[in-house]
Amino acid sequence: MSEHNLLQTEQGKALFETIASRIETDGPLSLANYISLALGDADHGYYHKQDPFGADGDFTTAPEISGLFGEMCGLYLAHMADLSGLTQSAILELGPGRGSLMADMRHVWSQIMPQLANSPVHLVETSPALRQQQKDRLAPADLYWHPDLDDLPATPIFGIANEFFDALPIDQAIWRQDHKETAGSWRHRLVGLVDGRLGFVDGPALSPAEIDIWHLASMPAPTDGSIAEYCSMADAYAGKLATHIASYGGACLIIDYGRDGPSGDSLQAVANHQPVDVFHQPGDADLSHWVDFSALRRSATSSGARLVGPVTQSDFLQAIGIAQRTEAAAKLADAETRRGLFAAVERLVSSQQMGSAFKVAMMLPSGTGLPPGFAAAGDQGSTI
């Protein structure tokens, strides 16, 4: 075992002991609390003790696969900013990682829209290590870091959230049928100790108010063991983002794997690019879930904005011209670079890779009309 893996194992044990002690003292944890500790514990949380990105991490995001992804997003936001006619805007990114996506977008803006390139950049990031990487990568941009969306400037924002909502802590409920098979109830799915190990345990029944908030009444009839998920933090972030855009204008791209509706049990864990159990050495694995875009839409609408989409990442990127941009870039590259370029773009758009699982939506002020990339099937709008 390498020194790095040995260190991870020891840190995972330390966080397990912290979580187990809390359960022994206070009883089972909500799933959201467990995820918050596993990802965000100040000493041993996943996002606070290591760089999770790239070949040496646990997963690779689209901006790390190809700079063309960031270029296309940058071109798109520049197009939206130009259409809006707004001035004195700010740039926002939720979950900026190493800063790769923002760096690629700013590179485009420096060439085609200096107004955006010179705008202050607001980053929602809690990891000290990643904040330092962002500072190094994005200099000399005017950077501001936030732990949440509570202190954004009172100006229009043009933003992006790529693989942000999937990492927010979720809660789960499980349907338990009674022995007579005539009734049942949704019960909280909690994290407890099972034979000395972390595992799922049934908690109390959801209240009528919780059933309403989770929109469980509109789901298909459940069977024993059916799982439902709810992300209160996603509702909160989407609501605050929508309130800001409704008040000051702007737009925000939201790109994540998910679907336009609930996904059942979608919680997953990844370590060293491989799937692992969700209770595998807490703090050593990334935890994520599929995003429910219909829930984001409800939050946006109730806060005075609207959510357009989602469409698949493949449809979006192809509609806004990634194929043409790839061909243009390939003409300036040698044979080996061209092969790598086309392979990277294929990974972004192929339905067997990221193209269909990842979805793209855009939050906008209330109104009508569909921007490029979000037109109805068969009429995908124009390239940019």
C-alpha positions, 0 to 999 in steps of 0.5 A, a space after each residue: 500500500 502506498 504512503 498516500 493510500 495508507 494516509 487516506 485509510 488512517 484519516 478514514 478511520 478517524 472520521 469513522 470514529 467521530 461519526 460512530 461516537 456521535 451515533 452512539 451518543 445521539 442516535 442515528 444521523 440523517 443521511 444529509 448529516 452523514 454526507 456533510 461530515 464525509 465531504 466537509 469535515 474540517 479535518 478529515 472531510 473529502 473536499 478538505 484533505 485532498 485534490 479529488 480531480 484528474 487522474 490522481 484524484 477520484 473523478 475527472 470533470 468535463 473542463 479537465 477533459 477538454 478546454 473546448 468545454 470551457 470555451 463553449 460555455 464561455 462563448 455561450 455566456 458571452 452570447 447571453 450577456 450580449 443579448 441581455 444588454 446589461 452592464 456592470 455585471 459580475 461572474 459567478 461559479 458554484 463549485 469551481 474546482 481547480 479553476 479550469 472552467 473559469 480560466 477557459 471561459 475568461 480566456 475566451 472573454 479576453 478575446 471577444 468580450 473584455 467587459 466580461 473578462 474585466 468583471 469581478 469573479 465570485 466563487 462559491 467554494 469552501 475548500 481552502 486547498 481548492 481556493 488556493 489553486 483557484 487563486 493561482 490559476 485565475 490571477 490576475 482576476 478580481 476574485 471573491 470567495 463565498 461559502 454560499 449565496 448569501 452575500 452576492 453583489 447587487 448586480 446582474 450575474 452571469 454564472 455557471 454551476 458544473 457538477 455542483 448540485 450533485 455533491 450537495 447532501 441529500 436525505 432519503 426516505 424508504 417506503 415500508 409496507 405493513 404486514 397486512 399489505 393494506 397500508 404503508 408509510 414513508 420513513 426517514 432512511 438514517 445512518 446508524 451502526 449495524 454490527 459495529 459498521 455504518 449502515 442504513 436504518 429506518 427512522 421515524 415516519 415522515 410528517 404530512 408537511 415533509 411528504 408535501 415538501 418532498 412531493 411524494 404524493 405525486 410519485 407513482 405508487 411505491 412498493 416495499 423498499 422504494 427509495 425517495 430522495 430530497 435535497 433541501 440544500 439544492 432547493 435553497 441554492 436554486 431559490 437564492 440564485 433565482 431570487 438574485 436573477 429575478 431581481 438583477 438579471 443575468 443567467 446561470 448555466 447548470 450542468 450536472 448528471 441527473 434527470 427531469 424528475 426523481 431518480 429513486 436511490 441515486 446515491 453513489 460513492 467513487 474512490 480511485 475512479 472506481 465505485 465503492 460502498 457509500 460507507 467506504 472509509 468516510 472521507 476517502 470517497 466522493 459521494 454524489 447523487 443524480 440531480 432532480 432538475 424538476 425540483 430546481 425548476 420548482 424552486 426557480 419558479 417560486 422565486 420569480 425566475 425560470 429554468 429552461 431545459 434540461 437538455 442532454 449535454 450532447 444536444 446542447 454542445 452540438 447545438 451551440 457548435 462544438 463540432 465546428 469549433 473542434 474542426 477549426 482547432 484540429 486544423 491548427 494541430 498535429 496528428 497526435 493532438 488532433 486525435 486527442 482533441 476528437 477523443 476528448 470531444 467524443 467523451 463529452 458528447 457520446 451517449 455511452 459516456 457523458 453525453 446523455 447522463 449529463 444534462 444542461 439547464 439555464 436559469 433566467 429571469 421570468 419570460 418566454 422564448 428559448 435561447 440557443 441550445 434549448 430549442 425544441 427537438 428538431 430545431 436546436 437553434 443556432 451556433 454561437 
